[in-house]
Amino acid sequence: MKAARTPPKLIAGRLALDFANLVPVAHDLSWTEFVEFLVDSRVVSGERGMRLETLEGSEPGAVDAVLLKILRLRECVRAVFSAVEEGREFPKAWVAPINEILQVTEGHDEVVVREGRWRLEFIGRESGLEWLLAAIARSAAELIVEGQNAPVKRCSNAGCRLFFYDNSRTRRRRWCSMAVCGNRHKVAAFLKRKGGR
């Protein structure tokens, strides 16, 4: 792993939403980008992330096979979350990739100490790579179970449109990040008012 890289901002409030936001432009997600996401979101440790990155060279067939599942799951959750955000029903077939991961993944939840705090983490089996998707699939399943009332939204910035979970008190949050998109909107509105005088 690159030591000096800047981690992406995980702003969505739910693992599956941050996963859906990965590489929002239309290009395939690379193995390295996926492993970095797992490390940044603390699904795996930095040490395990470094070991996972080496699999691209030592086990390219296994990496390619799981990348197909990763891309399929990402497109599935994007479609489902778009429907939830718009208040539309979606077909049962759309959740098939989530259920496939939940079915084949063996592992268990475990209470562990990380950085001096207790956390609930999924501990996956070591054979195969599908276990890497287990926490994401579970997070997506939890949002689906919340139903049409799940506060899944998209950023109001037309140039952004990232998903986020609106857990604000009033459920009126508009921006993926107030520090970025919200601030841009405020500056643009201010300049428009100033220019209009």
N, C-alpha and C positions, 0 to 999 in steps of 0.2 A: 504494500500500500504506500501511496505517496504521503510522506509525513507532513508536507507543507500545504496540503490542499485545504480549501475552505469548505466545511461541511454545508450541505444545503439546509435551508431553513425548513424544519418540520413544523408547519404551522396549522395543519388541518385539525388537530385535536383527537384524531383517531388514526391508528396505524393503517387501516385499509384505505382511508381517504388520502393519506400521505402517499401511499403506494399508487393510488389512482393518479395522483398528481405528478408522479415520476415522469420525466421527459415528456412534458405535455405536447411538444411539437411532434409531428408525425415522423418519427424514426424509431428503429428498434432499440430496445434497451440492451446495453452490453452487459456481459457478466460482471465486469468491474463496477459499473454503475449500480447493479443490483446488490453486489456484496457491500459496496460503500453505503447504500441505503440501509442494509441490515445492521451494519455497525453503527451508523448515525442514529438509527431508531432503537438501538440496544437490543435487537433480536439476537445478535451474536456479539461476542467480545471482539475487541480489536485484534487480539491474538488469533482467534478462530477465523476472523475475516482474512488475515494474511494467509492462513493455511488454505482457505477456500479459494482465494485468488489464484493460487498456484495450480489448482485443478484444471484451469483452462489449458495449461500446457501438458499436464500429466494425464488427464482424463477428458480429452476434448469431446468424445462421444457422449459421455454422461452430462457434461456441461451443456452441449447442444440440445440434448433431450429435455433437460430441465428448463432451459431458456424458452423452448416452445411452450411449456406449461406456464412459465412466468408471463410471457406475452399474452397468452390466452386468458389467464386470470386477470391481468391488468385491463384488457379490453372488456372482459365480463364486468368487472367492478365499475369501470367507467360508464358502461351502458346502464347498469342497475342504478348507480348513484345519480345519473342524469334523470332517469325516470322518477326516482324518489324525490329529487329536488324539484322537478316539474309537477309532482303530484299525480303522475301517471302510473297505471298498473303496468307490470311487465310479465312476460311469459315465464313459466317455470323453467324452460330450457335455458334461460339466461343465467340461472344459478348453477347449472351443471358443472362448470369448472370449479366452483367453490366446493360443491359436494364431493367432487372427485378428489380434491386435495384432502378434505376432511376424512374421506374413507380410507385412503391409502397411507395416511400419515400415522405412524405409531409413536406414541410418546405420552407424556403426562405433564400436568401443571405441577410446579414445585415452588415452595416458598424459599427464597434465597436472599442472602445479604449482598448488595452491590453498593459500593461507595458509602458504606455505613448505614444504609437504609434497607428495610425489608421490601422485597418485591415479589410479585407472583410472575413466574416465567414458565414458558413452555419448554420442556426438555425433550428433544426429539431423539429418535433412534439414530444410530450412526451410519447404517447402510442405506445407500441411495441419497439423493439430494432433495427429494420432495418435502422432507421435513422442514426445509428452509421456508416453505410457503405456509406452513401450518398456522403460525400466529396471524399472518395476513388473512388467510381464509377464515379463521375464527373471528377476527375483527369484522370482516365483511358480513359474516353470518349474523353477528350480534346486531349490526346496523339494519340488516334486512328484517330481523325479528322485531325491531322497533316499529317497523311498518311505515305507513305513509306519514306518520307524525314525527318521524326521525328528523331532527333539525339539520339536515344535510343541505347546504347551500353552495352556490358558486359566487365567487368574488364579483362585485358589481362593476369592476374595471373591465371594460370590453376587451382590453388588450391582455388581460390576465386570465380570468375565468377559472382559477383553481378552486377545487372543492374545499370546504371546511365544515366543521361541526359547530353549529351555533349554540353554545351553552351559556350565552349571555342571559341575564335575568329577563330582559324584555323580548328576547328572540328577534331582535331587529338589527343584528350585526350585518354589515354590508360588505366588508372587506376581508380578504384573506389575512391581511396584516395591516393594522392601522399605521404602523411605522413606514410601510412602503406604499401600498395602493391607496389607503385612506389619506395619507399625507399628500400624495400626488393630487388626489381629488380636491383636497382643501386648498392647495396652492393654485390649482387651475381655476377654482371658483373665485378665489381672491383676486387673481389676475384678471379674470373676466369682469368682476365688479369694478376693479380699478380702471380697466380699459374702457368701461362703459360710461364713466363719468366725464 
